[in-house]
Amino acid sequence: MSNQKKKPSGCGCANIPISLILVVLGGGYWWFSQYGIPNISQLFSKVQQISLPISTPTPIASTKPNSNPTPSASPSPSATDLEKLEPATQPASPLPAKPKTPWEQKAIRGVYLSRYQITNNASEQTIRERVRYYRSQGINTIIHGVWGNACTMYNSQVMQQTLGYQSCPNEFQDKWLDWLIDEAHKQGMEVHAYFEKGIKIDENSPVFDLAVSRKWIVPGVDKTHPGVDHYVLDVEIPEVADFFKNILVEFVTKYPEIDAVQWDDYLGYHAELPGKVDRTANLTKFVQLLISEMKQANPSVSFDLCHHNPYWAKRYFAADWQKWNVDRVFIQVYNEENFQEELKYVKQTDGIAITERQFHHLENLVNNPEVKSILIFPLDGQPESTVSKLNNLLQ
């Protein structure tokens, strides 16, 4: 059999000549020396871009709220969350209110209107315009006559049943007081019903002869005001007391929106009446009953009084009004005598009533915060011009 050579096994690297290996290594050294080593950082950045599958462990339930809830499970954002997301738009701050003048700071800035202001069938338009005029002049309260000389300026069943008269014999429209109250309230004002002359009458009263025949009058002439002879209806007589009580109850029931009733110094007996009888206690009892009955009929109505200071009222008019349980008291100062001394009482009560003759005191009264209210009684009988003068003085 012929002898054949065996084929070498493996890659045969051992048979590569050493000279060839040296050539390859030398060429590689030359290449790296010419082109350098590639940027290692670029190499690693490419490695980081390669996504490798990493097993994620099952999450453990936590008591903390999920800070990144899925949209489907997300609750409506709260107001606090919204404030964090975008700045809140604040509403524009209101302009500061104009500070009130000393006159505007008075609780009541009132004017008296005689009951004769609504005679001659004053129309609704006239009455409403009159209210608006007084408001434009800085007045916030109208004190309007509704009674005087023992008769009403509205139709009264009590008058009709007791004295045979429905009202005073003056022409007025039946709704005049309703219009007055309505317009005043629309203007932010009040209406106080003024019971002029109180329990006194003169010979021009439609019930004078009847009162004399029934012996309702206190003997003697009341000369409180020179030149005018007044007669006092005696409220110590039960029939007279009931008449006044029924009149007042009827009034606050007929006009439930009235803000107050006001009586003045004619609610009293003049000290110089014949007999020198002290009627103080009986007058107190009468007024207390009057107020009590009125409050039962309409608790929201204020019973006010414009009278002399407590000493003079009790000493000269048997009017111990400090015991009457009235709601408000205004001191009547219609003359210059002892004006400064009267201010002591004014500061202790709800205000002062003056006439145009005291307008030279106006600045001091207005600027005195202890004078809570100022009421104006027009002596000349022309309230619109008096109030206009008042407003000009306050400018």
SULQUISUL-V591723 format. One line per field, one symbol per residue. phi: phi as a letter, one per 20 degrees, with the letter a starting at -180 (. if undefined). Layout:
phi=???
This chain:
phi=.eedffffenenffeffffffffffffffffffedmegfffffffffffefdfdfefffegceffffcffgfdffffffffffffbffeefffffffffffgffeffcddcedffffdfmlgffffffffffffffenedbdddfcbrmmbedbfcffgffednceaffdebegegffffffffffemddcdeeefmledccfeffdffffffeledfgodedgdgncedcdfeffegffffffffffffffefcfefeadcdcfferdffefgnleedgfffffffgfgfffffffbfeeeddcdbfggfffffdcldeffdemfeccdeececeflgffffffgfedeqcdcdffdffeggfffeeffefbcdddfffmcfffffffgfffef
